[in-house]
Amino acid sequence: MFKRILGFILAIFLVTPTAIKADEGMWLPMFVKRLNEVDMQAAGLQLTAEELYSINHSSLKDAIVSFGGFCTGEVISGEGLLLTNHHCGYGSIQDHSTIDNDYLTDGFWAMNRSEELGNPDLHVDFLIRMEDMTERVLAVVNDGMTEAERAQAIDAEMRTIKGEATEGNKYVAEVKSFYEGNEYYMFIYERFKDIRLVGAPPSSVGKYGGDTDNWMWPRHTGDFSMFRIYCAPDGTPAAYAEENVPLTKELREKNDAFYHHLPVSLEGVANDDYTMVWGYPGSTDRFLTSWGVKQLLDIKAPTIVDIRDLKLNIMKKHMHADSEVRIQYASKYAQTANYWKYFIGQSKGLKRLGVYDKKQAIENDFTAFANSSEENKAKYGEALELIKEAYVATDLTEKGATFLSEVGIRGTDVVLFTFRANRMIGQLLETENADEKARLLAKLQDFAAEHFKNYNAVLDEEQFAKLFAKYRAEVDASQYPTFFAHVDKKFKGDFAKFAGKMYAKSYFTDEARFNAFIAAPNAKKLAKDLANTASGSVIQSYFSMGSVNAQADAKLSEGNRLFVDGLRKMNPDKTYYPNANFSMRTTYGTVGDYVPADAVHYDYVTTLEGVIEKFVPGDHEFDLPQRFIDLYEAKDYGQYADENGDLIVNFIHNTDITGGNSGSPVINGKGHLIGTAFDGNWEAMSGDIAFESELQRTISCDIRYVLFIVDKYAGATHLIEEMDLVKGE
């Protein structure tokens, strides 16, 4: 459904014993003591809840950061050294790469602090505390309000709360909805903006296996990169500056803040070992109804896969033909490919595991509960009907909405760039103040430079022509952007001809033309620009779709809220957990092998032997540097080999993660770092909607493999020396 989160975020905080297996659930750290401490310790945790999450002293949570607002990272030294995934750092690695210094291909290692590379658009957030704001937020609503009135009142109160929490201090605040609007929590963060690239393996290690192995087990990927957090000399957050220094415990404490870094374990893992993952899972839809599952399977997922397949083929063709384009589009391709394969796997998993039928069974139980008393019927009797009506209505527009998003907004670079640039150009045209004009002009020039750095007009033109032609062929005419009529009238419906003229003439498709135009902007010329026409039309359609579905969205919002509340009442002895919404969570479970299918058994670790078995010289997914081969042949693994002399590469465990957990630390019962999480497994791709306890696995990079690459391959021993390596403690 357009412009809404499908997930049913559900939790109830009870002291009663959980009916859910310990490996399922993404738990808010604030409630670990009340809900999970006993179970976690029984499973192998040797720390107290206070050592995990505290607002009064240093705790494990102080080593975990939101990395860029899209991944997770962890502090692994006393000098601000940060570990995350290679694919999380990929955009930064790409930004610093050129044909002459191709860090994507060759890797990058700063051999001293002066070589560490700044990243102006990157930040990390430390969680200071979270607070329950439910009572205050819900005090501004009543049962007589419409959904629109309710949303407006809640949004206003959330803005007020955030303003109060950040007034006169250095913090960033978020207030988030949980349980489909039944509860609200505030999160206070401290944000650091000087984050420097320290090290990254070559992509042949960091992305080993490429699209073929993505989401698969067995896996052999060294998916890690390293950064460092810098601050002002007084320890406060600051933008990049030469005088900034690495963040340390002493500097944090000087500013009344806590610092913790994770000891790095050399012990490795064994089957059934306790593990926990801390991080920022992005989004799950565990309580999605059967109507949502059906819409996803019938309309949304196949549409996304089909569109992205075309987009990927176009990118791949141009990237293989030109090394500069390969570097420019490396991150865009990876992001597109990741969820292209995700939706393929998710759809197969949902069908194979019969999730639609399982959802219907839950809904049947809910209906019986809703009809069990007049009081229940009055409150919950309409919940499922409201949800059903919302999906029936949006089934008619879901394909068009998906095309608008995947083709219009994400399909080509020109549409979104033109829209964003136009907002600043409008301000430039309106202002008479010379200083303001100069400021806006400089801002536009910087914005254009950042855009065109990773842009190829020939590739973008082909995508525009083919993706919008596909849009026209597959979507009902009532859902076309208005510029389609212009293509029909002036170009006889030929998007290739329209695109040819647009990319040859538009101010928004060439950096030199763009900069010349903004130096002397003209409203009449802007109005005639074809990219401006197309972009404005697409954006207008995008927002108009929200208006078309406003009534359905209101029904869904009300239905979800009642459904979630009713489920909690229906199962008072069951402990539900909150769905992911990119707030800090912990999940715990055990290392474990599994049986994905009849007569198939997967071990819980992979080794360097498996990396070599997959090695294909010259293959873009399975090639390896010669130095790597030499280290293997010499069996020069140092202290990072296990007791059998093998070098463990990846391992699996049944913790509950999703997107956003990329880069999350995998921690043993002693609070030591044993790996970094980077993927899930193919057989459980339906996990964001329905957790499968027998199949679901987190795929993680063994920390000893990370250390081997840093030390033996890269020779960056100075990084090893600043970590606290532990074994048998």
C-alpha positions in Angstrom: 0.0 0.0 0.0 1.3 3.5 -1.0 3.1 5.6 1.6 2.6 3.5 4.6 4.5 1.0 6.7 3.0 -2.4 6.3 4.4 -3.8 9.5 2.2 -4.5 12.5 4.5 -3.5 15.3 3.4 -5.5 18.3 4.6 -5.9 21.8 3.4 -6.2 25.4 5.7 -5.9 28.3 4.8 -8.5 30.8 6.7 -10.3 33.5 5.1 -13.6 32.7 7.2 -16.3 31.1 7.6 -16.0 27.3 5.9 -18.4 25.0 8.3 -17.5 22.2 11.6 -19.2 21.7 14.6 -17.3 23.0 16.0 -16.9 19.5 12.9 -15.0 18.3 12.4 -11.4 19.1 14.1 -8.0 18.7 13.9 -6.6 22.3 14.2 -3.0 23.5 17.2 -2.9 25.8 15.3 -0.7 28.3 13.2 -3.7 29.1 15.8 -6.5 29.1 15.9 -6.6 32.9 12.1 -7.0 33.2 11.6 -9.4 30.2 14.8 -11.2 29.3 17.5 -11.2 31.9 16.7 -14.6 33.4 16.2 -16.3 30.1 19.3 -14.8 28.6 21.4 -15.9 31.6 19.9 -19.4 31.4 21.0 -19.5 27.8 24.6 -18.5 28.6 24.8 -14.8 29.3 27.3 -14.0 32.0 26.4 -10.3 32.3 23.7 -8.6 34.2 21.0 -6.5 32.6 22.6 -3.4 34.1 25.9 -4.3 32.3 24.0 -4.5 29.0 21.9 -1.3 29.3 22.3 1.5 31.8 21.8 5.2 31.9 23.9 5.6 35.1 27.2 4.1 34.1 29.1 2.6 31.1 27.4 -0.4 29.6 27.5 -2.5 26.5 25.0 -0.3 24.7 27.6 2.5 24.7 29.7 0.5 22.2 26.9 0.3 19.7 26.1 3.0 17.1 23.7 3.7 14.4 26.0 3.9 11.4 24.8 6.6 8.9 21.2 6.0 9.8 21.1 2.8 7.7 23.4 0.3 9.4 25.0 -0.6 12.7 28.6 -0.3 13.9 30.5 -1.2 17.1 33.4 0.5 18.9 36.3 -2.0 19.2 39.1 0.0 20.7 39.7 2.7 23.3 40.5 5.2 20.4 37.2 5.3 18.6 37.9 2.5 16.1 34.6 1.3 14.6 33.7 -2.0 12.9 30.8 -2.4 10.5 30.1 -4.3 7.2 31.9 -3.8 3.9 28.5 -3.2 2.3 27.7 -0.5 4.9 30.9 1.3 4.2 30.6 0.7 0.4 29.4 4.1 -0.5 32.2 5.8 1.4 34.8 3.5 -0.1 33.3 4.3 -3.6 33.4 8.0 -2.9 37.2 7.8 -2.3 37.8 5.5 -5.3 39.1 6.6 -8.7 40.5 4.6 -11.6 44.0 5.5 -10.4 43.1 4.7 -6.7 40.5 2.0 -7.0 39.9 1.2 -3.4 36.8 -0.8 -4.3 39.0 -3.3 -6.2 42.2 -3.0 -4.3 41.1 -2.2 -0.8 42.2 0.6 1.5 44.3 0.7 4.6 45.4 3.8 6.5 48.8 3.0 8.0 48.6 6.1 10.3 46.0 8.5 11.5 46.9 11.1 8.9 45.9 8.7 6.1 42.4 8.1 7.5 39.9 9.6 5.1 37.0 11.9 6.0 33.4 11.4 4.9 31.4 14.6 5.1 28.0 12.9 4.7 28.5 10.2 7.3 27.6 10.2 10.9 27.1 7.9 13.8 24.6 8.1 16.7 25.2 6.9 20.3 22.0 6.1 22.2 22.0 8.0 25.5 18.6 6.8 26.8 15.1 5.9 25.9 11.9 7.0 27.6 8.2 5.9 27.6 6.1 8.8 26.2 2.9 6.8 25.7 0.8 8.5 28.3 1.7 12.0 27.2 1.3 11.4 23.5 -2.1 9.6 23.8 -3.4 12.3 26.1 -3.9 14.6 23.0 -6.2 12.2 21.2 -9.7 10.9 21.8 -12.1 8.4 20.3 -14.1 11.1 18.6 -11.2 12.1 16.3 -10.9 11.0 12.7 -7.7 9.2 11.8 -6.4 12.4 10.1 -7.1 14.5 13.2 -5.5 11.9 15.4 -2.4 11.8 13.3 -2.1 15.6 13.2 -2.5 15.9 17.0 0.1 13.1 17.6 2.6 14.5 15.2 2.3 17.9 16.8 2.9 16.5 20.3 5.9 14.4 19.1 7.5 17.5 17.6 6.9 19.3 20.9 8.5 16.5 22.9 11.5 16.4 20.6 11.9 20.2 20.8 11.9 20.1 24.6 14.4 17.2 24.7 16.9 19.0 22.5 16.6 22.6 23.5 19.9 24.1 24.6 21.8 20.8 24.4 23.9 18.7 22.0 21.4 15.9 21.6 19.2 14.5 18.8 15.8 13.1 19.7 13.3 10.8 18.0 9.9 9.8 19.1 8.6 6.6 17.5 5.3 4.8 17.3 5.1 1.3 18.6 2.3 -1.3 18.4 0.6 0.5 15.5 0.0 3.7 17.5 -0.7 2.1 20.8 2.5 3.2 22.5 5.3 5.8 21.9 8.9 6.0 23.0 11.5 8.7 22.8 15.2 8.0 22.0 17.9 10.5 22.8 21.2 10.3 20.8 24.5 12.1 20.6 25.6 12.4 17.0 29.3 12.5 15.8 29.9 13.8 12.3 33.6 13.3 11.7 33.8 9.6 10.7 36.9 8.6 8.8 37.6 5.5 6.7 40.4 3.5 8.3 40.4 0.2 6.3 38.5 -2.0 3.9 39.4 -5.2 2.2 39.3 -5.5 -1.6 35.8 -6.2 -2.9 37.0 -9.7 -3.9 37.1 -10.4 -0.1 34.4 -8.0 1.2 31.9 -8.9 -1.5 33.1 -12.4 -2.2 30.4 -14.4 -3.9 28.6 -11.3 -5.2 24.9 -11.7 -6.2 25.3 -15.4 -6.6 26.0 -16.0 -2.9 24.0 -13.1 -1.5 21.4 -14.4 1.1 22.9 -17.9 0.8 24.6 -20.4 3.1 27.3 -21.7 3.0 28.9 -18.3 2.7 32.6 -17.2 2.5 32.5 -13.4 2.6 34.8 -11.0 4.6 32.0 -8.4 4.9 33.7 -5.8 7.0 35.1 -2.3 6.9 36.7 0.0 9.6 36.2 3.6 10.5 37.2 5.9 13.3 35.1 8.4 15.3 36.7 11.8 15.6 35.6 14.7 17.8 36.7 18.2 18.8 39.8 18.3 21.1 37.4 18.9 24.0 35.5 15.7 23.2 32.4 17.3 21.8 30.9 16.3 18.4 32.3 18.4 15.5 32.3 18.5 11.7 35.5 17.3 10.0 38.5 19.4 10.9 42.3 18.8 10.9 42.5 19.5 14.7 39.9 16.9 15.6 41.1 13.9 17.6 39.9 10.2 18.0 37.1 9.8 20.5 38.2 8.2 23.8 36.8 7.2 27.1 38.6 10.1 28.8 37.0 12.6 26.4 33.6 11.1 26.7 33.7 11.2 30.5 34.9 14.8 30.4 31.6 15.5 28.8 29.5 13.5 31.3 29.0 10.7 28.8 29.8 7.0 28.8 32.2 5.1 26.6 32.5 1.3 26.1 34.5 -0.7 23.6 34.1 -4.4 23.0 36.9 -6.8 23.8 37.7 -8.9 20.8 37.6 -12.7 21.3 40.0 -15.2 19.8 38.0 -18.1 21.2 35.7 -18.7 18.2 32.4 -20.5 18.3 31.0 -24.0 18.9 27.6 -25.5 18.2 25.0 -24.3 20.7 27.2 -21.4 22.0 25.3 -18.4 23.3 25.2 -15.4 21.0 23.5 -12.0 21.1 23.3 -9.3 18.4 22.9 -5.6 19.2 22.0 -3.0 16.6 19.4 -1.1 14.7 17.0 -3.5 12.8 15.2 -1.5 10.2 11.7 -2.9 9.6 9.7 -6.1 10.0 6.1 -6.9 9.3 5.6 -9.8 11.6 1.9 -9.1 12.2 1.0 -8.4 8.6 -2.5 -9.7 7.8 -3.4 -12.3 5.2 -4.6 -9.4 2.9 -1.2 -7.8 3.1 0.6 -11.1 2.4 -1.7 -11.6 -0.7 -1.1 -8.1 -2.0 2.6 -8.5 -1.6 2.7 -11.8 -3.4 0.3 -11.0 -6.2 1.3 -7.4 -7.0 4.1 -5.7 -5.1 6.9 -8.2 -5.0 6.7 -9.5 -8.6 6.5 -5.9 -9.9 9.6 -4.8 -8.0 11.5 -7.9 -9.1 10.6 -7.4 -12.7 11.5 -3.6 -12.7 14.8 -4.1 -10.9 15.8 -7.0 -13.2 15.6 -4.6 -16.2 17.4 -1.8 -14.3 20.2 -4.2 -13.2 20.7 -5.5 -16.7 21.2 -1.9 -18.0 23.6 -1.0 -15.2 25.5 -4.2 -15.6 26.0 -3.6 -19.4 27.5 -0.2 -18.9 29.5 -1.1 -15.9 31.2 -4.0 -17.7 32.0 -1.7 -20.6 33.6 1.1 -18.7 35.7 1.0 -15.5 34.7 4.6 -14.6 31.1 3.7 -14.8 31.7 0.6 -12.8 33.0 2.7 -9.9 30.3 5.3 -10.3 27.5 2.8 -10.1 29.0 0.2 -7.8 26.9 1.3 -4.8 23.7 1.9 -6.7 24.0 -1.5 -8.3 24.6 -3.3 -5.0 21.6 -1.6 -3.3 19.3 -2.4 -6.2 20.5 -6.0 -6.5 20.2 -6.7 -2.7 16.5 -6.2 -2.5 15.9 -7.6 -6.0 17.1 -10.9 -4.7 15.4 -10.3 -1.3 11.9 -10.1 -2.8 12.5 -13.2 -4.9 13.5 -15.2 -1.8 10.8 -13.7 0.4 8.0 -14.6 -2.1 9.3 -18.2 -2.4 9.5 -18.5 1.4 6.1 -17.1 2.1 4.6 -19.6 -0.4 6.7 -22.5 0.8 5.9 -22.0 4.4 2.2 -21.3 3.9 2.3 -18.0 5.7 -1.0 -16.8 4.1 -2.8 -19.7 5.7 -1.1 -19.1 9.1 -2.2 -15.5 9.0 -5.7 -16.5 8.3 -5.7 -18.8 11.3 -4.6 -15.9 13.5 -7.4 -13.8 12.1 -10.0 -16.5 12.7 -8.9 -16.7 16.3 -9.1 -12.9 16.5 -12.6 -12.9 15.1 -13.8 -15.4 17.7 -12.2 -13.2 20.4 -13.9 -10.1 19.0 -17.3 -11.8 19.0 -16.8 -13.3 22.5 -18.6 -10.4 24.3 -20.6 -7.3 23.5 -17.8 -5.2 24.9 -15.2 -6.9 22.6 -17.5 -6.7 19.6 -18.0 -3.0 20.1 -14.3 -2.3 20.3 -12.7 -4.8 18.0 -15.5 -6.1 15.8 -14.7 -3.8 12.8 -10.9 -4.1 13.0 -10.4 -6.9 10.4 -13.1 -5.5 8.1 -11.4 -2.1 8.0 -8.1 -3.8 7.1 -9.8 -5.9 4.4 -11.5 -2.8 2.9 -8.2 -0.9 2.8 -6.4 -3.7 0.9 -9.3 -4.2 -1.5 -9.2 -0.5 -2.4 -5.4 -0.3 -2.8 -5.2 -3.5 -4.8 -6.4 -1.3 -7.7 -3.5 1.1 -7.4 -0.7 -0.9 -5.9 1.0 -1.7 -9.2 0.9 1.9 -10.3 2.2 3.0 -6.9 5.0 0.5 -7.1 5.9 1.7 -10.6 5.9 5.3 -9.4 8.3 4.4 -6.6 10.6 2.0 -8.5 10.6 3.7 -11.9 9.7 7.3 -11.1 11.5 7.9 -7.9 14.3 5.2 -7.8 14.4 4.3 -11.5 16.7 7.0 -12.9 18.9 9.7 -11.3 17.4 12.6 -13.2 13.9 12.6 -11.7 14.9 13.0 -8.0 17.9 15.2 -8.8 15.7 17.6 -10.8 13.0 17.7 -8.1 15.5 18.5 -5.3 17.5 21.0 -7.3 14.3 22.8 -8.3 13.4 23.5 -4.7 16.6 25.5 -4.3 16.4 27.1 -7.8 12.9 28.4 -6.8 14.5 30.0 -3.7 17.2 31.4 -5.9 14.7 33.0 -8.3 12.7 34.5 -5.5 15.4 36.1 -3.4 16.7 39.6 -4.0 19.4 39.4 -1.3 22.8 39.2 -2.8 24.3 37.2 0.0 21.5 34.8 0.0 21.8 34.3 -3.7 25.5 33.6 -3.3 24.8 31.1 -0.6 22.1 29.3 -2.6 24.3 29.2 -5.7 27.2 27.7 -3.8 24.8 25.1 -2.3 23.4 24.2 -5.7 26.9 23.9 -7.2 28.0 21.5 -4.3 24.7 19.6 -4.7 25.3 19.2 -8.4 29.0 18.2 -8.0 27.9 15.4 -5.6 25.2 14.2 -7.9 27.2 14.2 -11.2 30.2 12.5 -9.5 28.3 9.2 -9.7 26.2 9.8 -12.8 26.5 8.7 -16.4 24.2 10.3 -18.9 24.2 7.5 -21.4 23.3 4.9 -18.8 20.7 7.1 -17.2 19.1 7.9 -20.6 18.7 4.2 -21.4 17.2 3.5 -18.0 14.7 6.4 -18.4 13.6 5.3 -21.9 13.2 1.6 -21.1 11.7 1.9 -17.6 9.1 4.5 -18.5 8.2 2.5 -21.7 7.7 -0.5 -19.3 5.5 1.7 -17.1 3.3 2.7 -19.9 2.9 -0.9 -21.1 2.0 -2.4 -17.8 0.1 0.1 -15.7 -3.5 1.3 -16.2 -3.7 4.6 -18.1 -5.5 6.3 -15.3 -2.3 6.1 -13.2 0.1 7.6 -15.8 2.1 10.7 -14.9 0.8 13.7 -17.0 4.0 13.9 -19.0 3.1 10.7 -20.8 0.6 12.8 -22.7 3.4 15.1 -23.9 5.4 12.0 -25.0 2.3 10.8 -27.0 1.6 14.2 -28.6 5.1 15.4 -29.4 7.1 12.1 -29.8 4.4 9.7 -30.9 4.6 7.7 -27.7 8.3 7.0 -28.1 10.1 7.3 -24.8 13.5 6.8 -26.4 13.0 9.8 -28.6 11.7 11.9 -25.7 14.7 10.8 -23.6 17.1 11.5 -26.5 16.0 15.1 -26.7 15.8 15.5 -22.9 19.3 14.2 -22.1 20.8 16.3 -25.0 19.2 19.6 -24.0 18.1 19.6 -20.4 19.8 21.7 -17.8 19.5 18.7 -15.4 21.3 16.1 -17.4 24.7 17.7 -17.8 26.8 19.4 -15.1 28.2 22.2 -17.3 24.7 23.1 -18.6 23.3 23.0 -15.0 26.0 25.3 -13.6 25.6 27.7 -16.5 21.9 27.8 -15.9 21.9 28.4 -12.2 24.5 31.2 -12.7 21.7 33.1 -14.6 18.4 31.2 -13.8 15.4 31.9 -15.9 11.9 30.8 -14.9 10.5 30.6 -18.5 13.4 28.5 -19.7 13.0 26.3 -16.6 9.3 25.7 -17.3 10.2 24.4 -20.8 12.9 22.1 -19.7 11.9 18.5 -20.4 13.5 17.0 -17.3 11.7 19.6 -15.3 8.4 18.6 -17.0 9.0 14.9 -16.4 10.2 15.2 -12.9 7.4 17.5 -11.8 4.8 15.2 -13.3 6.2 12.1 -11.6 6.5 13.8 -8.2 3.0 15.2 -8.6 1.7 11.7 -9.4 3.6 10.2 -6.4 2.0 12.6 -3.9 -1.4 12.4 -5.6 -1.4 8.7 -5.2 -1.3 9.3 -1.4 -4.5 11.5 -1.8 -6.2 8.8 -3.8 -5.5 6.2 -1.1 -6.1 8.6 1.9 -9.4 7.0 2.9 -8.0 3.5 2.6 -4.9 4.4 4.6 -7.1 5.8 7.3 -9.0 2.6 7.5 -5.8 0.6 7.6 -4.4 2.8 10.4 -7.5 2.4 12.5 -7.9 -1.3 11.8 -4.2 -2.1 12.6 -4.3 -0.2 15.8 -7.4 -2.1 17.0 -6.1 -5.4 15.7 -2.9 -5.1 17.6 -4.6 -4.0 20.8 -7.0 -6.8 20.5 -4.3 -9.4 20.0 -2.6 -8.3 23.2 -5.9 -8.6 25.1 -6.6 -11.9 23.4 -3.3 -13.5 24.6 -2.6 -11.9 28.0 0.0 -14.6 29.0 2.0 -14.3 25.8 5.0 -11.9 25.6 5.0 -10.1 22.3 8.1 -8.2 21.1 8.1 -4.9 19.1 8.7 -5.1 15.4 11.7 -3.4 14.1 11.6 0.4 13.4 15.4 1.3 13.4 15.6 1.7 17.2 18.2 -0.1 19.2 17.4 -3.8 19.9 19.0 -6.9 21.2 18.3 -10.4 20.1 19.8 -13.6 21.4 20.1 -17.3 20.6 22.7 -19.9 19.8 25.2 -20.9 17.2 23.7 -23.8 15.2 23.7 -26.0 12.1 20.4 -26.7 10.4 18.6 -28.9 7.9 17.2 -26.8 5.1 15.6 -29.6 3.1 15.3 -33.4 3.0 18.8 -35.1 3.0 20.6 -31.7 3.3 22.6 -30.7 6.4 24.5 -27.4 6.7 27.4 -27.1 9.2 27.5 -24.0 11.4 30.9 -22.7 10.1 32.8 -22.2 6.8 36.5 -22.1 6.4 39.2 -20.7 4.2 39.2 -24.0 2.4 35.7 -23.2 1.1 36.9 -19.8 -0.1 39.5 -21.5 -2.2 37.1 -24.1 -3.5 34.9 -21.4 -4.9 37.8 -19.4 -6.4 37.5 -18.8 -10.2 40.4 -16.7 -11.6 39.0 -13.6 -13.5 35.4 -14.1 -12.3 34.0 -10.8 -10.9 32.3 -12.6 -8.0 34.8 -15.4 -7.1 38.2 -14.0 -8.0 40.9 -13.5 -5.3 44.1 -11.4 -5.0 47.3 -13.3 -5.4 48.5 -12.3 -2.0 45.4 -14.0 -0.5 46.2 -17.2 -2.4 49.8 -17.0 -1.2 48.7 -16.7 2.5 46.4 -19.7 2.0 49.1 -21.8 0.4 51.6 -20.9 3.2 48.8 -21.6 5.8 50.0 -18.4 7.5 47.0 -17.9 9.7 48.9 -16.9 12.9 46.9 -16.7 16.1 43.6 -16.6 14.2 43.4 -20.3 13.3 41.2 -22.5 15.4 42.4 -25.5 17.4 42.5 -27.7 14.3 44.6 -25.2 12.3 41.6 -24.0 10.2 40.7 -20.4 9.6 37.0 -19.9 10.2 35.4 -17.4 7.8 31.7 -17.3 8.5 29.3 -18.8 11.1 25.6 -19.0 11.6 23.3 -18.6 14.6 19.6 -18.3 15.2 19.3 -14.7 16.3 16.5 -12.6 14.9 17.8 -9.8 12.6 16.8 -7.8 9.6 18.0 -4.9 7.4 19.7 -2.3 9.5 21.4 -5.0 11.6 24.1 -5.1 8.9 27.3 -4.5 10.8 25.9 -5.4 14.2 28.3 -7.0 16.7 27.8 -10.7 17.5 28.7 -11.0 21.2 29.3 -14.0 23.4 28.0 -14.6 26.9 31.0 -12.7 28.3 30.3 -9.6 26.4 33.2 -10.2 23.9 33.0 -9.6 20.2 33.0 -12.8 18.2 31.8 -11.6 14.8 29.9 -9.1 12.8 26.4 -9.9 11.3 25.9 -9.3 7.6 23.1 -11.4 6.2 20.2 -13.9 6.5 19.7 -17.2 4.9 17.7 -18.0 1.7 15.4 -20.6 3.3 14.1 -18.1 5.8 13.6 -15.1 3.5 10.0 -14.8 4.7 11.4 -14.0 8.2 10.5 -10.3 8.1 6.9 -11.3 8.1 7.0 -14.8 9.8 9.9 -15.9 11.9 10.8 -19.6 11.3 12.6 -20.9 14.4 13.9 -24.1 12.7 15.3 -22.4 9.6 16.1 -18.8 10.4 19.8 -18.0 10.7 22.0 -15.0 10.9 25.2 -15.2 8.8 28.2 -13.5 10.4 31.8 -12.9 9.7 34.0 -14.5 12.3 36.1 -11.8 14.0 39.2 -14.0 13.6 38.8 -13.8 9.8 38.5 -10.0 10.1 41.7 -9.9 12.2 43.5 -12.2 9.7 42.7 -9.9 6.8 43.7 -6.8 8.8 47.0 -8.3 10.1 48.2 -10.9 7.7 46.8 -9.6 4.4 46.9 -5.9 4.9 49.8 -5.6 7.3 47.8 -3.1 9.4 49.1 -4.6 12.6 48.8 -1.2 14.3 45.0 -1.7 14.3 45.3 -5.0 16.0 47.5 -3.5 18.6 44.9 -1.0 19.7 42.2 -3.7 20.3 41.8 -5.7 23.5 42.3 -9.3 22.3 41.0 -11.9 24.8 41.0 -15.6 24.9 39.8 -17.9 27.8 38.8 -14.9 30.0 
